[in-house]
Amino acid sequence: MHKVIEPKILYFGTPVVLISTLNEDGSANLAPMSSAWWLNQSCMLGMSRKSKTVQNLIREQECVLNLPSADLVGAVDKLALLTGANPVPETKMQRGYSYESDKFGTAGLTPEPSDLVKAPRVAECPVQLEASLIKVHDFGEPSSLVSIEVAVTRVHIDEKLLMTGEKNYIDPEKWSPLIMNFCEYFGLSGKLHPSRLAPVFGPPSREEGSRALS
Ligand SMILES: Cc1cc2nc3c(=O)[nH]c(=O)nc-3n(C[C@H](O)[C@H](O)[C@H](O)COP(=O)(O)O)c2cc1C
């Protein structure tokens, strides 16, 4: 039996991304977000123009998308209700947000230099994607929301996540993303069923292997 409801949010579960950007003074900002999806070598990010992250991204034209694993949930939650925007925007003030200039320190995370962009990577995150801004699209007007298209220019992966014997393939069985499901943190429960898509996009050796089996 389905019911018609009017939920305030439609956050059905997406991976958490920690976006690092550079502030005007050269220091780093770090913000958790989860309205992110991927296509080819690009990513679309949904955020508010009022966030320091969006202001930094538009000015600097670049960022790092750091993907925390599920075990980093404590560090991520320390960044909730913080902003690098000073003064804190009125709507955020009403929700209990406060200004924090040292988000890395607050979360106990370590900045490490990136290769191609000025913003630092988060050393503890197993996936770090350097990215450059492609386009800012207005979203859900009238509102301050924007969807931001970025192109991933360099992929850094903790080698522990690689498929055995493969240089360029991430093993989904080894990657444990942190998921924001509505406003709560979740992990993935594990593989449910063999995928018919996996052999098509997997490493050539496995594709041949799977074809040989078919
Ligand atoms: C797990 C998590 C996910 C979030 N996802 C989003 C999001 O997708 N879009 C967004 O605008 N804000 C999101 N937020 C809120 C931002 O982190 C918040 O606006 C923050 O103040 C941005 O920081 P900044 O102003 O320093 O950029 C999320 C917060 C948390 C803790």
The ligand as a Gaussian input file, in Angstrom:
#p B3LYP/6-31G(d) Opt

LIG

0 1
 C       27.116000      14.602000       5.468000
 C       26.732000      15.967000       4.979000
 C       26.268000      16.127000       3.699000
 C       25.931000      17.394000       3.203000
 N       25.490000      17.519000       1.924000
 C       25.276000      18.751000       1.410000
 C       24.947000      18.912000       0.041000
 O       24.870000      17.946000      -0.711000
 N       24.762000      20.181000      -0.423000
 C       24.880000      21.272000       0.385000
 O       24.692000      22.407000      -0.094000
 N       25.203000      21.148000       1.688000
 C       25.408000      19.915000       2.210000
 N       25.762000      19.786000       3.533000
 C       25.882000      20.999000       4.347000
 C       27.226000      21.704000       4.119000
 O       28.278000      20.935000       4.653000
 C       27.169000      23.078000       4.747000
 O       26.399000      23.918000       3.923000
 C       28.502000      23.714000       5.047000
 O       28.288000      24.872000       5.803000
 C       29.307000      24.048000       3.817000
 O       30.555000      24.544000       4.264000
 P       31.215000      25.861000       3.635000
 O       30.228000      26.991000       3.820000
 O       32.458000      26.040000       4.432000
 O       31.437000      25.547000       2.209000
 C       26.066000      18.524000       4.042000
 C       26.537000      18.351000       5.354000
 C       26.863000      17.092000       5.813000
 C       27.377000      16.942000       7.225000

